[in-house]
Amino acid sequence: MHQKLKSFTVDEAKKKLEHYCAYQERCHKEVRQKLRDLNMIPEATDIIVVHLLEHNYLNEERFAKIFVRGKFNIKKWGRFRLTQELKRKDISKININLALREIDEDEYIGVFNDLAEKKADMILESNKLKKKKKLIDYLLYRGWESYLVYDKVNELIK
């Protein structure tokens, strides 16, 4: 059996994407993917993206700043992981740097120290080298700079 794909007019798709962007901050890549999922032709996609930009539904700088704030505050990601994830979403280097500047340096180090200390207390490993490796892997995976990670791990696990 052949399924008929639902097709949308440009105006219907515009409305759908306005809601999509209003519900949660989106990046260009997510919006273009959503339009592909709606089977919009490239010309229509371009018209809709321009409309979303002109009406401020789509703003990559704002997206990057909100993304960084959220992932830093909630998931405790470091700058390296934040940068990698934004690059994966095709965010420009300029907007990545603007977003990272939003994080206060003292707050950044404070969050890192709290995270490292809490995790060190949770790792139940009597072998000091294994415990160090587990803590290092955990912090590097979350995108914290290696120089911070190694100094902190050596300070915490003697």
C-alpha positions as CSV (number, residue, x, y, z in Angstrom):
1,M,0.0,0.0,0.0
2,H,1.3,3.5,-0.9
3,Q,0.9,6.1,1.8
4,K,0.0,9.6,0.6
5,L,2.3,12.1,2.1
6,K,0.5,15.1,3.6
7,S,1.5,18.3,1.9
8,F,1.4,21.8,3.3
9,T,1.1,25.1,1.7
10,V,3.8,27.7,2.5
11,D,1.4,29.5,4.8
12,E,0.5,26.3,6.7
13,A,4.1,25.4,7.1
14,K,4.9,29.0,8.2
15,K,2.3,28.7,11.0
16,K,3.6,25.2,12.0
17,L,7.2,26.5,12.2
18,E,6.2,29.6,14.1
19,H,4.7,27.4,16.8
20,Y,7.8,25.1,16.6
21,C,10.1,28.0,17.2
22,A,7.9,29.7,19.8
23,Y,7.6,26.6,21.9
24,Q,11.4,26.3,22.2
25,E,14.4,28.1,20.9
26,R,15.6,26.4,17.7
27,C,18.7,26.6,15.5
28,H,18.6,26.9,11.7
29,K,19.6,23.2,11.2
30,E,16.6,22.0,13.3
31,V,14.2,24.3,11.4
32,R,15.5,23.1,8.0
33,Q,15.2,19.5,9.1
34,K,11.6,20.1,10.3
35,L,10.8,21.6,6.9
36,R,12.4,18.6,5.1
37,D,10.2,16.3,7.4
38,L,7.2,18.3,6.1
39,N,8.3,17.6,2.5
40,M,8.8,21.3,1.7
41,I,10.7,22.1,-1.5
42,P,13.9,24.0,-1.1
43,E,12.4,27.2,-2.5
44,A,9.6,27.1,0.1
45,T,12.1,26.2,2.8
46,D,14.1,29.4,2.0
47,I,10.9,31.6,2.0
48,I,9.9,30.2,5.4
49,V,13.3,30.5,7.0
50,V,13.6,34.1,5.9
51,H,10.1,34.8,7.3
52,L,11.1,33.2,10.7
53,L,14.3,35.3,10.8
54,E,12.5,38.5,9.9
55,H,9.8,38.0,12.6
56,N,12.5,37.0,15.2
57,Y,11.2,33.4,15.6
58,L,14.7,32.2,14.6
59,N,17.8,33.9,16.0
60,E,21.0,31.9,16.1
61,E,22.8,34.1,18.7
62,R,19.9,33.8,21.0
63,F,19.7,30.1,20.5
64,A,23.4,29.7,21.2
65,K,23.2,31.7,24.4
66,I,20.1,29.8,25.7
67,F,21.7,26.5,24.8
68,V,24.9,27.3,26.6
69,R,23.1,28.6,29.7
70,G,20.8,25.5,29.9
71,K,23.5,22.8,29.3
72,F,25.9,24.5,31.7
73,N,23.4,25.0,34.5
74,I,21.5,21.7,34.1
75,K,23.9,19.2,32.7
76,K,27.1,20.9,34.1
77,W,28.9,20.8,30.7
78,G,32.2,22.4,30.3
79,R,33.3,24.8,27.4
80,F,34.7,22.0,25.2
81,R,31.5,20.0,25.2
82,L,29.3,23.1,24.7
83,T,31.5,24.1,21.7
84,Q,31.3,20.6,20.2
85,E,27.5,20.4,20.5
86,L,27.0,23.9,19.0
87,K,29.3,23.0,16.1
88,R,27.3,19.9,15.5
89,K,24.2,22.2,15.1
90,D,26.2,24.3,12.6
91,I,26.3,27.4,14.8
92,S,28.9,30.0,13.7
93,K,32.1,30.4,15.6
94,I,31.1,34.0,16.3
95,N,27.9,33.0,18.0
96,I,29.6,30.1,19.9
97,N,32.1,32.6,21.3
98,L,29.4,35.1,22.2
99,A,27.4,32.4,24.0
100,L,30.5,31.1,25.9
101,R,31.3,34.6,27.1
102,E,27.9,34.6,29.0
103,I,29.4,32.2,31.5
104,D,31.0,34.1,34.4
105,E,34.6,32.7,35.0
106,D,34.1,32.4,38.8
107,E,30.8,30.7,38.4
108,Y,32.4,28.3,35.8
109,I,35.2,27.3,38.2
110,G,32.7,27.0,41.1
111,V,30.4,24.6,39.1
112,F,33.5,22.6,38.0
113,N,34.8,22.3,41.6
114,D,31.4,21.3,43.0
115,L,30.9,18.7,40.2
116,A,34.3,17.2,40.6
117,E,34.0,17.0,44.4
118,K,30.6,15.5,44.4
119,K,31.6,12.9,41.8
120,A,34.8,12.0,43.6
121,D,32.8,11.3,46.7
122,M,30.4,9.0,44.7
123,I,33.1,6.9,43.1
124,L,33.4,3.8,45.3
125,E,36.8,2.6,44.2
126,S,39.5,1.7,46.6
127,N,42.3,1.6,43.9
128,K,43.4,5.2,43.7
129,L,44.5,5.0,40.1
130,K,41.2,3.5,39.0
131,K,39.3,6.1,41.0
132,K,41.4,8.9,39.3
133,K,40.7,7.4,35.9
134,K,36.9,7.2,36.5
135,L,36.8,10.8,37.7
136,I,39.0,12.0,34.8
137,D,36.8,10.2,32.2
138,Y,33.6,11.6,33.8
139,L,34.9,15.2,33.7
140,L,36.4,15.0,30.3
141,Y,33.2,13.5,28.8
142,R,31.3,16.5,30.2
143,G,33.7,18.8,28.3
144,W,35.8,20.3,31.0
145,E,39.3,21.5,30.0
146,S,41.9,18.8,30.6
147,Y,44.3,21.1,32.6
148,L,41.4,21.8,35.0
149,V,40.5,18.1,35.2
150,Y,44.0,16.8,35.9
151,D,44.9,19.5,38.5
152,K,41.6,18.9,40.4
153,V,41.8,15.1,40.3
154,N,45.3,15.2,41.7
155,E,44.2,17.6,44.4
156,L,41.2,15.4,45.3
157,I,42.7,11.9,45.1
158,K,46.1,11.7,46.7
